[in-house]
């Protein structure tokens, strides 16, 4: 049966429109809080590994559009439970997520917190053996092995001679200014900081003892438009891309397999 010209045109237009609609990528909202070098706040702009990785994900596939939204280190749990975002990257299930429904996807990225101190105070690495008599500098809201992964300030201050600061940068500066003796500082941030302040490198000793080393994860909300199996597939593809390993090098990180050595640094030493 031959259709009237007007009806044929209408059907063709509807088919083309349906094709365009079906081709629209599904928006996935990714939360993140200031945590250099993963998320670096610079005024209204956000830089760091997370936005760069999202850009790489968007370039390598067309089914999903990943968009970043800021949250805070303290409020990220409530925001996740309220589904303010669909997933969060570079987290660890031990960091306060045990009682929050989520799906985990392992990332091929490792990091951790070695202890640092002023070099002139450290004769050898045995300085870090007993922390009970040391003034500790800890980042507020972080989950350390030392504190049994609790970020409760009352608990921490009841067990340790500790001062709490807002960031890794503040922890390093507190050590340099002798406002504390020892601080566990995120390895990737320490390399990021020393690359910007090379004059401070000889003033600090990095212990062979680490508070913790960990593999990073993506945590996916149960009602996220992208499911964990799909995200795993996309990330597996991206993590085989040379551009991904270039990002790790740029931000002084190692892949879990240890294949990418940070530019201008030594590889992360094995924990003793």
N, C-alpha and C positions, 0 to 999 in steps of 0.2 A: 504494500500500500504506500502510495506516495503522499508525503505530508505536505501541507501548504507551506509556502516559503517562510511565512512569518513564524509558524510553529517550529519549523526546522531550525530557524535562527535562535529561537528561544531555548530549545532543547540543547543546542550546541553551546550556548552561553552558560546554561546551568551546569553542563558537564565540565566546561573549562573552569567555572567558579568552584565546583566541587573539587577539582584537581588542585587548585591553588590552596583551598582550605585544608585539604588532606596533607598538603606538603608543608603546612606551617609547623615549625618545630615546637615541641612541648617544653614549656618553661619550667626550669628546675631552680629553686631558690636555695642558695648555699650560704649558710651563716659563717661568720668568722669574727674573732675579737683581736685586738692588738696583741700580737705575739711575734715580734721580729725574729727571724726573717720570713716567717710564714705570712703574716699580715702586718704591714708597715703603714701606719697612718701618717699622712703628710698633708695637713690641712683638710680640705674636703676630698682630696684624692686618697685612694688606697692602693698601695703597691705591695709587692712581695710574691712569694711562691704561690699562694692560693689564687690571686687574680691571674697570674701568669699561667698557672695550670688550667684554670677555667677557660682562658683564651685558647689554649692548646686543644682542649676538649672540643670547644666550639669549632675550631678549624678542621678537626679530623673527622667530624660526623655532622649530619644535618637533622637527625631525629629529635635532638634535645638542644635547648638553649640554656646554658648555665649562667645564672646571674648572681652576683655577690650582694649580700646585705650585711651591715655591721651589727654586732651584738657586743656584749661585755663579758668579761671572764666570769663575773658573779651571776649574771642574769641568763647565761646561755642555756642552762638547764630548763628554767621555766619557759623561755622562749621556744625551745625545742618541743617541750610537752604541749605548748599551746599551738604548735605547728606554724610558728612564724617563719620558719624555713624548713626545707625538705631534707637537708643533710648538712653535716659539718665535717670538714676535712682535718686531718692531722690531729686526731684525738686518740685517746686510749681508754678502753672500757673501765680501767681501774680508777680513772680520774673523776669519780663521783657519779658515774653513769649506771651503777649496778642495779638501781631500782627504777630506772627509766626505760620504758619499752623502746627498743631500737634494733636495727639489724646492722651487723658489722661487716665491713669489707676491708680486708688487709691491703695496706699500701706498701709498695716496695721502697720504703724510706725508713731509715733508722736515725735515732738521735738519743740524747741522754744528758745527764747533768754530772759532770766531774766537779770536784771541789777545787776552789781556788783560794789563794792567800797571798799576802805580800811576800815577795821573794826574800826580803831581808829578815823575815821572821822564820823562814823555813830552812833548816839545816839539811834535812832529807825528807823522804816521803813518810817517815814515821810520825812526822808532825800531825798528819791527818788520821792517825790510828785511834786517838782518843778525842772525840768531839765534845765530851761531857764538860770539859773545862774550857771550851772555846766559846767565844761570843759568835753566834751564828747570825747570818743575814739571809732571810728567806723571802721569797716573793709571795705577797698576799694572794690567796686563791689557788696557788699551785699545790699539787699533790705529790709529795716526796715520799720515797721509801723510808727515809729517816723518821718521818712523822706517821708511819703506818698508813700513808696515803690520805690522811685526814688534813683538811684545810681549816679546821676549826681553830680559831685564834686562841681561845681560852685553853684548849687542850695543848696546843703547841707551847704556849708560854708557861704552862704548868710543868712541862717535861723538859724544856730546854731554855738555855739563856739565849733567847732569840729576839731579834728585832725584825719587823715585817716592813717590807718596802713594796712599791707599786709595780716594779718591773725588773727584768734582768739588768738593764742599764743602771738602775738605781743600786742594785746589789753590788755590781762591779765598782761603782763610784764610792759606795760605803766602805768597801775593802781598801781602796786606794787612799781614802781619807781617814783610815784607821778607826772607823766607827763600828767595826766588827773584825773578827779574826778569820773566819772561814765562811764561804758562801758556795752552795751548789748552783752552778750557772749552766744554762742550756748550751751545749757544745756549739750548735750552729750559730747561736747568737754571739757567743764568745768570739768565734772566728769573724763574724760580721763586725763586731765592735772593734776588734784589733786591726781589721783591715782599714777601718776609718781612723783609728788612733794608734798607729804603729809605735809611737813613742812610749806607750804604756806597756808594751809587751814584756820588756825585761823587768818591769816592776812586779809582775804577777807570776806566780808559780801555779801550774796546773797539775793537780795530783794524778797519780795513776789510779787512785781510788775514786770510784764513781758512786753517787747516791743511787742512780738507776740508769739503765739503758733500756730502750724500748723500741718496738716497732710501732709505726703509726697506723691508724685506721680511719676509714670514713664511717660515720655513724648515720644511718638512714632512718628517717621517720617511717613508722608503719604505714602511714597514708601518703607517702611520697609518690608522685607520679612516675618516678623511676624506681624500679625495684632493685634490690641488692644484686641479683644475678645479672641484670642488664648493666648496672654500674660496674660490676666486676669485669664484664666483658669489655666495656669501653676503656676502663683503666688498664686492663691487661694489654690492650692494643697500644695505648698511649705510652705505657712504660717500656715498650719495645722500641719506641721512637728515639732517635738520637737527640731530638730536641728536648725530650724529657730529661735525659742525663746531662744535657747542657744546663738546664735549669738547676738541677741538683748541684752541679759544680759552681754555678753562679752564686748560689745561696749557701755554699759550704756544707753540703749534705752528702751522705752516702746512701746508695741503694742498699736494701736489706742484704742483697747478695754481695755487696762490697765492690761492685763493678765500677762505680764512679768516684773518683778521688777529687775532693774539693780543690779548686784552683788556689795555689799559694799556701796550702796548709798540708799538714801530715794527715795520714789516715787516722780515723778514730782508733786509739789503742784498745786492746781487749781488756775487759774489766777483770780485775784481780779479786 
